Amino acid sequence: MSSSENKKFPYNELRPGQMEIAEIVKDVIEKNSIAIINAPTGFGKTAAVIKGIVESNAEKILWIVRTVNEIDPVIRELKRFNLDYSFLFSAKRTCPLFRNQSDNAISSEDFWENCRMARIKGSCNYYVKSIELSNKDIWDVIDRIASFSSLEQAYAIVNKINSCPFFSLAELSKDTRFIIATYPYYFKDEIFERVLDFLDLNKLVVVVDEAHSLMNAHSILETTITLRDLEQSVNELKEYGYSNTEIEKVILNIYEIAKELKPKSDEIVRKVDKNKFKDSLDYLDIIADVSEDIREKKFQRYFNGNNAIRVYLTHLLSWLSSLKNDNSYLFVSTNDGIYKLISTPLDPSTVVSNPLQKVRSAILISGTIPPGDFVNEMLNINKNRTFYDAEIMLGIKGRIGKSMTIVLGDVSTLYKTRGEVMYKRISYYLNQISKLDGVKLFVYPSYDLMERIVKGLNDQIHHIEESKDTSLESVLNEVSKDSNIIINSVAGGKITEGIEITEGGKSKIKIVAIIGIPYPQRDAYLIAQEEVLSKRLGITKTKYYLYKIAAYIRIKQALGRAIRSPDDKGIYFLMDYRYLYGEIKKLLRLKYNKVTKSIDEFNDTMPEIINFLRSSS
């Protein structure tokens, strides 16, 4: 296995700020405290953090990321440092036994129950092989893969040595200094205890990548069930011999209560009393036993070597169990015409405070860390901490790439200004912006506003619209066909926070236009969250985080799509007069190069914008 003692920095020189970050990381680890590091994408903060860790006396590092794609940049840097690692993400996604199932074919609970049963019955030769192999066998496979892709490395374990990627990598994790994993592996107790219970938290250093996402950490524990799931649960009971039994009466009662709670209008989210299901929680053990029995029978009847078995009762059991959590709340929704019952916590600190408080040290890194004492206030972590903000500490040297910001002061999406006249004016500006070279990212506050404004875009220009079902892969595929495409997206969605469109290390997105200020919609969910958080933070601080900080993060994340490396150049259009004043201007800390207050002023500015994009300097 590669030596973890190689401390040589893998680049020719340290950029401004990287040494400071490395020294802070080393210091907080040795003092058992927390580092909060704010630096833009392309700054090199991952390499700087690794340098600091390597030069410390940290024994074990768990590096947690939001998504599978975010594992890859960490692997890239660890390989450059010549450090060993393992990584963990959805076992379901790489399972070689149930390879014919799609991500949405069955629930994660079903997957794990199928996996467990296949292992018990000796039906999975990949698992058997993972037990027989040594950690050196696994490391030899992933170390030889030139790609930094975690998916490609996981598939190589299957293709080259016929072993289960998940269990092979889980075992390898015991023997490596660095483990990279997605958030649930640390913040969901049942997953952590199943996979990483060997970790000594008193010695563990946790690095939280994209730490601004902890604002919504409570969503990690969100569990949803549909009315159809309940109907199918009843059907299962009848099919497998449980008609006219006590368990059937329990599930039918849950079904009837759920029907009564259904909102009368579509697109409605409503908070309801979860105690309506309180009596059903006394039957969790019985539901678990019946679910197990039905799965056993389905395996005997249907299992032929690689097909996944679905038992609706298993998911119902998970949903009911989540209601037992004292911090969970229940909502009902008919969004997209599907009736859902959603169990979720509302305070992110109930998910992350204890896990990050009890480790030796935590390193929180992001390009959009909320300003102020976010760690103590929102996350409720009372531990000594050191804050480093590259832009504050380094000024212009702390910025990556070059950008030009134009504020359009004669438009707005403020509710009182909305109407066809305003939508047409915004569409006019977007059509002018569409003529600029490069991929354009247009960001709207909501799907509704996007739909209204997009109607006015020029049909001759190729553009796509994000929907709730849009995949990042489909967007990348469209961009590969047209280097001047327009991507219409919604603030806070998967595109503005998850996509990276690069070529040769440089961003292909040259233009980002933010239409309006993307404050979250104040629905029943957000009102309930206000009530919960205000008990701990007070209403003023609560609204600051839930609205102003949420909007700030959405804007900065969207703008960051254009600047992914020091050589990138981008144009930012802030399309709302509210950017000229108030807290949002203070939070963004952007230099406004131009402010236009009429169509003529805007058109007069376009030649300067074109020159900026085309200039080589």
N, C-alpha and C positions, 0 to 999 in steps of 0.2 A: 504494500500500500504506500502511496506517496507520503513523503515525510511532512508532518505538520509543523516542523520546526523551521522550515525555510521562511525567513522573515524578509527576504529581499522584495522590495517594491517592484512590481512587474512593468513599470513604465519608466521612460527616460528621466522624467522629473516630476516632482509634486507640483500641482497647480496651487495658486493662492488659496488658502483655506484648508487644503487637504491635511497638512501637517497639524493644524490646530484641531481639526476634527479627530484625527488619530490620537492626539494627546488627551483630548477630553474623554474619548472612549476608554482609553487605557486607565485614566484617572478614576472615572466613575466605577469601573469594574473593580478596581483595587479598593475603592471606598464603599462598595456595596450600595451604590446609589443609581440614579437615573440620568440619562442624557436625552435631551430633546434637540434634534438636529433638523434645521430647516434650510434646504438648499435645492435649487432647481434641477430638473432632469438635465443630464449632461455635465453636471458639476464634478462628478466622480466621487459622490459620497459613499457609494457601496465599497469602492476600493479603499477609501480613507477609513471607513468603519472596520473593514477586515484588517487593515494594517494595525489599527489600535487594538483590536482583539488579539491578534497574533503576538503583539508585543506585551500583552498583559499576561496574567497567570490564570486566565480563564480555562477551565478544563473541558466544559461542554457548552456548545452554543446551539440554541434553537432559533433559526431565522424564519419568521413566519410572514407569509405574503397573502394577499387577497385571493389571487387567481393562479391557476396553473401556469399561464403565460409568464407570470412574474417570477416564477422559479428560475427560468432560463438565464436572465441577466446575473443572478447570484451565482449560478453554476459557472457562467463564463468567467467571472472574477476569481472564484475559488480555484478554477483550473489554471488561471494565469499566475496565481500565487503558489501553484503546485501544492494545494491543500486537499486532503481527502474530505469526502462528504457523502451523505445519503440524502434522499428526498422522499417525501410522502405527499400524495394527493389521492383523489378519488380512486379507490380500488376498483370500483364499478367500471370506470372508464377504460382501464387497461386489462380487465379480467380476460384471460385467454379461454376460459371454459365457457363463459356465457357471452361469447363474442358476437352473437347475432342479435343482442338486445340493443336498442337505442338508449340514449341517456334518459329519455322520458318514459321508457316502456314500463318500468317498475319503480317503486319507491326505493330509497336507500335502505330502509328497514327490510324490505323484501330481499334486496340484494344480499345483505349480510346474513339473513336467515337462510337463503339458498346456499350461500357460501359455506356457512356453518354445517348445514346438512350434508352438502357434497363432501366436505372434509371428514365428517363423522362416518359416512358410508364408504369412504375410500374411493369416491367417484372422481376425484380431482388429482390426476397424476402430476399436474403442475405444482400443486401444494406439496405433494410427497417429495418431489424433486427439490423444492426450496428447503425442506428440512435436511435433506442429505448433503446439500452443498455447503462449503465453507464460505465465510465472508470474503476470503481472498478470491474465490471463484467469481463471486458477484462483482467485487471491485474490479477485477481484471476485465470484465465485460464493459462496464460503464466507463472505465478509465481510457479504454481504447477507442471509444466513440468520439470522432472528431467534432461532431455537432454538440452545441450547448443545449439542445432541446431535451427537456426532461421526458417528453413523450417518446422521442426516438430512443433515448437511453433505456426507458422502461420496456419498449417493444423489443429492444435488442436482447434483453434478459429472456424473453419468450423465444425469440427466433434463434438465438445462438445456443442456449443451454436448456430450453424447454422448462423453464422454471416460472413460478408465479412472481410477477414483478413486485406486487405489494408486500407479500410476506418475505421475499428476499431482501427488499430494501428496508423493511421494518427490522429485520434481524441485523442487517448491516449497520443500522442506526446505532446499535449498541456499541459499535466498534469504531465509530468515526467521531471526530471532534465537532464537526458541523453537521447539523440536520436542517434541511430546508423543508418547510411544510406549509400547507394552507391554514388559514386562521382556525377552522374548527378543530384541528388536531390539538390545539392548546386551549381554546376557549369553550369547547364542549366537553364536559366532564366525562361522559360515557365513552367518547372517542379517545380522549387522553388516557383514561384508565385502561382501555383495551389495548392501546398501541405503545404509549410512552410512559407507562407507570414505572419503568426502570430508572427514570431520571431523578436525580437528587436535586430538588428545587433549591436547596440552600447553596448549591454550587453552580446552578444553571444561570447562564446569561441568555436573555431573550432579546432578539432584535425584531422590532415590529416595523415592517416595510409599509409604505403608504399609510402612515399612522393617522393621518387625518380621517381615515375610514373608521376609526374607533368611535367617531361621533355617532355612527349607526351600528355599533357592535351588537346591540340588542337583537338586530335582525338575524344574527347567526343562530339564535334559538327559536326563531319563528317556525311554527308548525301549522300547516293548512290542511283542511279536509273539505271535500265537496259533498253536496247532497247525493251525488251519484255514488261516491265512495260508500256512503251509508247504505244506499239501496243495494249495492253489490255485496256488502257485508251480510245483509239479510238474506240475499239469494244464496250466498255460500252456505249459510247455516242450514237452509232448506235442502240444498243439494247434497250436503254431507251428513245428514241424519240428525240435525238439531232442531227440527220443527217442533213447535209446542213445548219447548224447554224453557227453563228460567233464563238462559243466556239469550235466547231469541227475544224474550219479553224485554230484557235490558236493552238490546240493540234497537228494537222497535221503539222503545221509549225515547232513546237518544234521537232517533230519526224524527219522531213526532215533535219533540222539543225544538230540534233544528229547523223544521219546517215553519213552526210558529214564529221563529226569530227572523225569518227571511224579510229583507227590506221590500217595500212595495214598489220602489222605483229602481231602475237600472243605474249603474254608476254611483251607487250610494254606499258609503262606509259608515257603519253604525256600531258604537260600543254597546255591548250587552253584558248582563250579569252572568259570569261564568258559574256562579253557584247553582244555576238551574241544572247543571250537570253533576252537582256534588254527589248525589246518591249513586250515580253510575261509577264513581271512583272506587267504591267498595268492591267492585267486580273485576278489577284489573288482573288479579291472579287467575281468575276463571277465564277471562278473555284470552290471556296469554296461553293457557293450557289448550283451549279449544283451537286457537290459531295454530298452535304447534301440531295438533292432531290433524287439522285440515291440510296443513303443508305436507305432513307425512303421507297422507292419502294421495295428494296431488303428485308428489314425487313418484309414488308407486305407479300411478296411472299415466303420467305424462312425460316424466323425465327420460330423455333419450341420449343424454351425453352433453348437450350444450344449451338446451332451452331453459329460459328463466321461468320460474313459477311465481305467480302473483297470488297473494292472500290479502284481501282487503282488510281483514280483521287486524292484521299486523300493523298497518298504518293507522288504523283507528286507535289501537292500543297506544301507539306513540303520541298521538294527538291528545288522548285523554290523560296520559301521564304528564304531558306538558302543563295541563291545567292545574296539576297539584303544586306546581311551583308558586310560592307565595308572591313572586314578582311578576307573574304572568297576568295578562288581561285578554279579554275575548272580544273580537270584532266580527261582524258579519258584513259581507260585501257581495254585490252582484256585478262587479266589474267584468266587462267583456261578455256579459250574458251568462256567466258561470257563477253560481251561488257557492260562496266559500265561507267557512268558519275559520278564523285566524286566531291562533293563540300566540301571544308574543309578550316579552318584557317591553318596557318603555324607557327604562333608564339604562344607558350603556354601561354605567359603572357596576351594575349588578352582574354583568358578564365579565368585565375585564379587571375590575379593581383588585379582587383577591388574587387572581393569577399573576398580575404584574407586581403586586405588593410583596408576595411571599418569595419571589425569586431573588437570587443574589443581586442581579443587576438587570435593568431593562434599557435598551437603546431604541428610542422612537425616532424614525427618520421619515421625511416627506418633503415635497416641494411646496406643500400648502398646509403646514402646521398652523392651526388656529392661533392667533396672537393672544397674549395674556397668559394667565396661569391655567391653561386648558387641562393639564394633567391633574392638578389638585381639584379644580372646580368641576369640570364635566366628568372626568374619569374617577374622581374621588380617591386618588392615590396620594397618601401622605408620606412621602419619602423624599429625602434630600435629592435635589435635581439640579442639573446644569443645562442651560439653554444656549444654543448656538444658532444664530441666524446669519447666513452667508451674506445676504444683501445689506443687513445692518452693519455687520462687522467689516465688510470689504467694500461696500458702496458699489460703484460701477464694476469693479473687478469681481464682484460676487454674482454678476449676471452672466448668463450663457447666451451666446448668439446675439443677433441684432434684431430689434423690433421697432416698428413705427406704429404709434397709436393715434387713431382719429376718433373723436367723439362727435356723433351726429346729434346736435342739440335741438333739432326741430321735429323729432319723433319720440314716441313713448308707447309702452304697453300698459301704462298705468290705467286702471279700470275706467276711470272717468274720461280718458282720451280715446278709448277704443271705438272702432266703427270702420265702415268701408273706406272712408276718406283716408284715415290713418293707415289702414292695411295697404292701400294702393300706393301711398307714399313710401312705405317701407319696402314694398315689392319693387318700386322704381329703383331705389338705392341698391337693392340686392341684384337687380338686373345689370346695373352699372358695374358693381363689384364683380359680377360673374365674368366680365370681359377680361379680367386680369389673369395672368398666366399662373398655372399651378392648381393643385387641388384646393377647393374651397370648402370650409366647414362652417355652415350656418347653424347657429344654436338658438333654439326657441325656449321660452319658459314652460310651454306645455304642448301636448299633442294638438289640442284644440286650436291654439294660436298658429301653430305650424301649418295646420290644414288650411286655415283662412288666408294666410299670407302666401303660401306656396302656389295657390291658385293664380296669383298674379305674376309668377315667374315665366320667363320666355320659354316657350315649348321647344324652341330650336336648341336650347342648351341642355346637355345631358345632366340630369340630376336624379338622385335617389332620396327616398324618405325613410327615416328610421320608424319602425313599428315595434310593438312590444315583443314581437317574435323575431326581429332581425338578428342575425348572427354576425359576429365580427368577420367570420370567414367569407360570408356573402358580400360584405362591404369591400373587403380586400380584393375579392375577385372582380368586382365592378371597377375598382380603381386601377387594377392591372390593365384594363381595356381602354382607359381614358385618363390621361394625366391632367386633364382640366375639369374633371367632374366636380359637381356640387354635391356635398353630403348634407342633407337637411336632418338635423338631430335635435334631441331634447336634452336640456341641461340636466346633469345628474344621471343620464342614461348610460348604457353600456359603451356607446361610442365615445362620448366626451371624456369618460374616465378609464376606458379600457383599451382603446385602439392605438396602435403605433404604426404609422404608414411611412416607412423609410426605404431609402435606396442608397446603397453605399454608405450607410450610417447617417445620412441626412434625411430630414423630414421632407416628404412630398407635399405635405399640407403647407401652403404658403399664406393662406388667408383664413382668418377666423373672424366671423361676424357674430357678435352677441346681440340678439334682438331682445330689448327690454332687460330687466333685472330679474333673474330667476329665483325669486323668493319661493319657498315651498307653499303649496296650496294648504290653506288652513281648513282641513277637513276634521271629521270626528276623531281620527287617529291622532292628528297633531294637537288638537284641543286636549285630548286625554294625556298626551305626553307633556303638555304644558302643566297640567294639574299635578302630575307625578313629580316632575323635576322642580317645580316651584316650591314644593315642600322642603327641598334640600338646598336649592340655590336662590330662592326668591324669584318673583315674577319678572323683574327687570333683567336679571342675569339670564334667566331661562329664555326669554324672548330674544335676547342678544345672540345666544348660541343657536337657537332653533331657526331663526330667520336670517339675521344679518350674517352670521358666520357660515351658515349653510349656503347662502347665496354667494358669499366670497369664495368658498371652496369650489362651488360649481363653476364660477367664472374663471378662476385661476387654473382649474383642471382643464377646462376647454381651451383656454389660451395656450396652455402648455403643449397642446398637440402640435403646434407649429414649430416649437423650438425644442428639439430633441438632442442637439449636439452643439458644440461651440461654433461650428461653421454655418449653422442655420440662420435664416433670415425670414422674418414674417411680418405681416401687416395685421394689426388688430383694429377692428371697427366696433366701437361701443355705441350701440344704437338706442340711446335713450338720454333725455336731458338730465335725468337724475344722477348720471355719472359725474355731473359737474359740481355736485355738492353733497353734503351729508357724510354719514359714516362710511358708505361704500367707497367713496373716493379715498378716504383716509386708509381704509383697509387694503385697497388694491396697490397702493404705492407705485402707481404707474406715471411715467412722464407723458403728458398729453402733447403730442407733437402738433396736432391741428384740432381745432374745434370749428365745425361748420354749423351754421344756423339757417341755411336755405339751400335749395337745389343748386343755385348758381355758385354759391361758395363751395359746395361739394364738388361740382364739376370742375371748378378752377383748381381744385387740389389734386385731381386725378393724375395729371402729368407728373407731379412730384412723387406721387405714390409709385407710378410706373418706373420712374428713374431709380427710385430706391430699390425696387425689386430687381432691376436689371443691372444695377451697379455691381462691380466685382469686389469692392472694398467692404 
